[in-house]
Amino acid sequence: MGKMKITGKHIDKIQKNHPIKSKAQLKAILTMWLSIDGVTTIGNLKETKGVAPLIWVEIGSKVYNIHSDTNKDGVKTFLKNEKENSLWIVINTDSGIRSKVTNNKDKSPIKGFYMYVYE
């Protein structure tokens, strides 16, 4: 299981070879991070060049990653949907690649939540 840790105001990178293994663990780290004031993205964008996977999650045979530029509004929407036991649905990205993950019931992308299935 990935080591879940928050340093300062950002979530530490959870490596692909040690992913989070449950939705409950993912919800726990995201909920902890939401309580931190004065931060807008889950990753420290000043320390990483460009947008990169920050959190790796493995549920069954599927592997997902959540990018460092995911923001508070996106996390709030994702967690609210999770309380309603929404399914994770793979939809097309803006460039037409079927890899973006949403849990909106209407299958629309979650603004500010950048989660992708890794295949």
Secondary structure as the mmCIF struct_conf table of DSSP 4:
data_model
#
loop_
_struct_conf.conf_type_id
_struct_conf.id
_struct_conf.beg_label_comp_id
_struct_conf.beg_label_asym_id
_struct_conf.beg_label_seq_id
_struct_conf.end_label_comp_id
_struct_conf.end_label_asym_id
_struct_conf.end_label_seq_id
STRN STRN1 ILE A 6 THR A 7
TURN_TY1_P TURN_TY1_P1 GLY A 8 LYS A 9
STRN STRN2 HIS A 10 ILE A 11
HELX_LH_PP_P HELX_LH_PP_P1 ASP A 12 LYS A 13
STRN STRN3 ILE A 14 ILE A 14
TURN_TY1_P TURN_TY1_P2 LYS A 16 ASN A 17
BEND BEND1 HIS A 18 HIS A 18
STRN STRN4 ILE A 20 ILE A 20
HELX_RH_AL_P HELX_RH_AL_P1 LYS A 23 LEU A 34
TURN_TY1_P TURN_TY1_P3 SER A 35 SER A 35
BEND BEND2 ASP A 37 GLY A 38
STRN STRN5 THR A 41 THR A 41
BEND BEND3 ILE A 42 GLY A 43
TURN_TY1_P TURN_TY1_P4 LEU A 45 GLU A 47
BEND BEND4 THR A 48 GLY A 50
STRN STRN6 PRO A 53 ILE A 59
TURN_TY1_P TURN_TY1_P5 GLY A 60 SER A 61
STRN STRN7 LYS A 62 HIS A 67
TURN_TY1_P TURN_TY1_P6 SER A 68 ASP A 69
STRN STRN8 ASN A 71 ASN A 71
HELX_RH_AL_P HELX_RH_AL_P2 LYS A 72 LYS A 83
TURN_TY1_P TURN_TY1_P7 GLU A 84 ASN A 85
HELX_LH_PP_P HELX_LH_PP_P2 SER A 86 TRP A 88
STRN STRN9 ILE A 89 ASN A 92
TURN_TY1_P TURN_TY1_P8 ASP A 94 SER A 95
BEND BEND5 GLY A 96 GLY A 96
STRN STRN10 ARG A 98 THR A 102
TURN_TY1_P TURN_TY1_P9 LYS A 105 ASP A 106
HELX_LH_PP_P HELX_LH_PP_P3 SER A 108 ILE A 110
TURN_TY1_P TURN_TY1_P10 LYS A 111 GLY A 112
STRN STRN11 MET A 115 TYR A 118
#
